């Protein structure tokens, strides 16, 4: 059985992006079939029409509502197909990029990625692994001012992905070489 990886990049930078470079190295190390999603190809923000479409029962949706959900359906299908999700996660201003937040808004779908129960929400994307490749100029990953990695762990857990590993290349502004070396050492120890 082939291992499928969903590789998501969220950095606004292309060539000089540490998160893109290291997340690509993770994907190469893991091997398998790769589904690629570059969030630099802007995703739309959710709208009132989208929310109405999302909450309408599937068998009553209008063609316009189905069209509004088409990209969201595609993004959810990518997640459902993946065994491992690798996310290149730059930390901008202590949090995640707007492009990644747009992706989260589009994949958080009741009855598709989570469901409501009398005991609270339950994630439907079970038995998947996520690897966050976090890069920051000054924010120490795991510190009190890192709002990106805890948020991503929470969101992924909300949809059922509770096996989340973090590879950090942080404080690149002051210790770039050491941060990248530390990240590559952790990358080398990843189980395939």
LINKA-V350157 format. One record per residue. N is the residue number from 1. OMEGA is omega in degrees with one decimal (NA if undefined). Layout:
{{N	OMEGA} {N	OMEGA}}
This chain:
{{1	-177.5} {2	176.2} {3	-178.9} {4	-179.9} {5	168.5} {6	-178.5} {7	-178.5} {8	173.4} {9	-177.0} {10	-177.2} {11	173.6} {12	177.7} {13	177.7} {14	-173.2} {15	-174.4} {16	-176.0} {17	176.9} {18	-179.2} {19	177.0} {20	-178.8} {21	-176.6} {22	178.3} {23	175.0} {24	177.4} {25	176.0} {26	-178.8} {27	178.2} {28	-179.8} {29	-176.9} {30	-178.9} {31	179.1} {32	177.3} {33	-175.4} {34	168.8} {35	-173.6} {36	176.1} {37	178.4} {38	-177.2} {39	170.4} {40	170.6} {41	-165.0} {42	173.0} {43	179.0} {44	171.0} {45	176.9} {46	-178.0} {47	176.6} {48	179.0} {49	179.0} {50	-179.4} {51	177.3} {52	179.1} {53	-178.6} {54	-176.1} {55	178.2} {56	174.6} {57	-174.4} {58	-176.1} {59	178.2} {60	-177.6} {61	176.3} {62	174.7} {63	178.8} {64	177.6} {65	176.8} {66	178.0} {67	179.5} {68	-177.8} {69	-172.8} {70	-179.9} {71	177.5} {72	177.4} {73	178.8} {74	179.8} {75	177.6} {76	178.1} {77	177.2} {78	178.3} {79	-179.1} {80	-177.4} {81	-172.9} {82	169.8} {83	-179.0} {84	176.3} {85	177.6} {86	-177.4} {87	170.5} {88	-169.0} {89	172.4} {90	176.5} {91	179.5} {92	176.1} {93	175.4} {94	-176.8} {95	-178.1} {96	176.0} {97	178.3} {98	-179.6} {99	178.8} {100	176.0} {101	177.2} {102	177.5} {103	179.4} {104	179.8} {105	-177.9} {106	-178.8} {107	179.0} {108	-172.6} {109	176.3} {110	-179.8} {111	177.3} {112	179.3} {113	173.2} {114	175.1} {115	175.8} {116	175.4} {117	178.7} {118	177.7} {119	-179.7} {120	-177.5} {121	178.1} {122	178.4} {123	-177.6} {124	-179.5} {125	-176.2} {126	173.1} {127	176.2} {128	-179.5} {129	174.9} {130	175.7} {131	177.3} {132	176.6} {133	-172.5} {134	177.1} {135	178.3} {136	176.8} {137	-175.8} {138	-176.7} {139	175.1} {140	179.2} {141	-179.1} {142	-179.6} {143	-180.0} {144	-179.9} {145	175.6} {146	177.4} {147	-176.4} {148	-174.1} {149	176.3} {150	178.4} {151	-179.6} {152	176.8} {153	179.7} {154	-178.8} {155	179.5} {156	176.4} {157	179.1} {158	178.9} {159	172.5} {160	-178.8} {161	-175.3} {162	173.2} {163	-175.4} {164	177.1} {165	-179.7} {166	170.6} {167	-173.4} {168	167.3} {169	-172.9} {170	-177.3} {171	-178.9} {172	-179.6} {173	-177.4} {174	-177.3} {175	-173.5} {176	-176.2} {177	-179.8} {178	-179.5} {179	179.8} {180	178.0} {181	178.3} {182	179.1} {183	-179.8} {184	176.6} {185	177.8} {186	177.2} {187	-178.7} {188	-178.5} {189	179.1} {190	172.2} {191	-179.8} {192	NA}}
